[in-house]
Amino acid sequence: MSARYDYTEWDGTQQFTDLDPDDLLAGLTDDLLAGGDLDDALRRMLRSGFRTADGDQVPGLRDLLDQLRRRRAEMLAEGDPDGRMAELGAQLDEIEQDERAAIDELVDEAHGSGDQRRSEVTDDVATERRMALDLQPDDPAGRISSLQHYDFVSSEARERFEELVEELRREMADTFFEGASDALSTMSSEQMARMRDAYDALNKMLEQREAGEDLDPSFEEFMAQYGDMFPGDPKTLDELLQQLAERMAAAQAVWNSLSPEQQAQLSRLMESVLEDMDLRWQVERLAENLQRAVPDAGWQQSYDFNGEGPMSMSRATDLASQLGQLDRMEEMLQSASTPAALGEIDLDQVRQHMGEDAARALDRLANLTKSLADAGLIEQQGGRIELTPRGVRRLGQKALADLFGQINKDRIGDHAAQRTGTGHDREETTKAYEYGDPLNLHLSTTVHNAVRRGGSGVPVRLTPEDFEVVEVEALSRSATVLAIDLSMSMPMRDNFVPAKRMAMALQTLISSKFPRDYLGIVGFSEVAREIRPDEIPTAMWDYVYGTNLQHALALSRRMLAHQHGTKQIIVVTDGEPTAHIDDYGEVHFNYPPIPETLRRTMAEVIRCTRAGIVINTFALDLQRTHYPFVEQIARVNGGRTFYTTPDALGGYVLVDFLKHRRVLRPTG
């Protein structure tokens, strides 16, 4: 059966499925092992990002916040609304210059005509017009109001002024009602009256709802009559109010950003431009109603526009609206403590302001936990995110693969011992075939795998993935306790994470390759405690002083007491014994070690030796100490001491374990 693939052009809306759960979990491993908290590890991944299976670096919240702040700075540097008044003043100056030139030209023509009466009348008109121009207010708003009642001599100057007023009317309309400027430019007086009626009806609806009265008209009736004036296709009154409030709050933010002098000029300008349409009162009324209906729209916000060029009020309001969206987005990014919280961010807004790559990255971050949960690697427990048993196994498998990848494969081979125990006993256990295994198939299991994969029916087609080979067992088994130092010096010297990684790898090796073997894990600092295999990833070092090797060996010995086969304790430590438990169960700590601590620890070594338990010690940070006591342990017990570094620890432990046990291996 062949696969069929269909291809479509990328349009920016398709979902990605490139989040590989195993890669995500691997990216969390170091933080999880160091901090012991999956929630914290996920939060750190959210902040720093991660790398996908195809090698792409997905930026984290820290990078996205930096990008957002750069975009905000670009918006604020686009222009300065304060400069708009200066620009208006310059435009009015040019109109006035044209008008004065036309007056002068009219006077010259009259005087050149030789008509005395014409010259006298023209001089009177010119004097009147010049006086009207000389008496204009200084501010642009006052000048516009004055020129609206001025009888221009120049038709060109009048047309330019009318165009400027119309431009300002459109600008003011777009400032408060996004998208309204085009409608206003083509409106007849009847259509303008309809707009006033629409805003009046909307204001009445708001006031009726605030008073607890029934709406008249209803929202549906209102939209049927006036819906074409309100873009955005709101479905409810609340949606319409939210849209209008966001726009008017943005206009208010621009107003708040102006100096008091500029605010006064803008107020007079609005009165001059909108008064003839009876819109100014409706705008102020609607703004007051909206502030009460939607108080959290950001009415007190302001922005420090710092661009060099002038910026229109409508453009400043556009930017203020977008800046408000960036503010809300920044707040959500800063407060996001889980990937799921990012799902509330509007990806369309992210795409609009920061680009497709940022929206895609945010979508990936939001799906972190979902990808891991869908793969069965994590689950929610009691309000926290925890690893599932499958997740713990996957971490161990990755740790084991990484450590073996660092080992010289020519020296280790396939990690099977060179000999088996005498008298091989066939077991009922099987294992998945791996390259290099003798092909001693367990037929029923192999066929069962093929049927489960390919379905019932004949012929049954086998693939190498279906193969199961029979395992046999040497007569002797191995029982091991791994005792890991959890004192404060371990993380201080960067030994803690490598030790935990080695523990996960060893546990995975034994549970997968040698299921009849026993592995116990003990953590020790001031005292020792048993650690379950599923607790290894989240086990933490202890905030106490003391390396109580005596208690660790005693607990390990008791755990091995009822086990069979060869027995060993693997000790991983970066210091000498500095704590012991006395006859009354009290813990005593002293640094440097006192004779009593060393005596009690050596007494426990002797007990282990008499019980047939080999103690192999892996000593870290050789450059810090010569470890004289661990060498005494080796001489008394007959075990060995390995001086290694954190990076080489895992390889040393695994190689030594494989070399000195009698293993399960396929027959052949």
KALINMO-V645084 format. One record per run of one state. SS is the DSSP state (alpha for helix, beta for strand, coil for the rest). FROM is the first residue (numbers start at 0). TO is the last residue. If there is no record, write none. Layout:
BEGIN
SS,FROM,TO
SS,FROM,TO
END
This chain:
BEGIN
coil,0,19
alpha,20,34
coil,35,36
alpha,37,47
coil,48,48
beta,49,50
coil,51,55
beta,56,57
coil,58,59
alpha,60,75
coil,76,78
beta,79,79
coil,80,80
alpha,81,111
coil,112,114
alpha,115,133
coil,134,138
alpha,139,146
coil,147,153
alpha,154,175
coil,176,179
alpha,180,184
coil,185,187
alpha,188,209
coil,210,217
alpha,218,228
coil,229,235
alpha,236,256
coil,257,258
alpha,259,276
coil,277,278
alpha,279,292
coil,293,308
beta,309,309
coil,310,311
alpha,312,334
coil,335,337
alpha,338,343
coil,344,345
alpha,346,353
coil,354,354
alpha,355,365
coil,366,366
alpha,367,373
coil,374,376
beta,377,380
coil,381,382
beta,383,386
coil,387,387
alpha,388,405
coil,406,407
alpha,408,411
coil,412,423
beta,424,431
coil,432,439
beta,440,440
coil,441,441
alpha,442,453
coil,454,462
alpha,463,465
coil,466,466
beta,467,472
coil,473,476
beta,477,484
coil,485,486
alpha,487,491
coil,492,494
alpha,495,512
coil,513,516
beta,517,523
coil,524,526
beta,527,530
coil,531,531
alpha,532,534
coil,535,547
alpha,548,559
coil,560,564
beta,565,572
coil,573,577
beta,578,580
coil,581,585
beta,586,588
coil,589,593
alpha,594,609
coil,610,611
beta,612,619
coil,620,620
alpha,621,623
coil,624,626
alpha,627,636
coil,637,639
beta,640,643
coil,644,644
alpha,645,658
coil,659,663
beta,664,665
coil,666,667
END
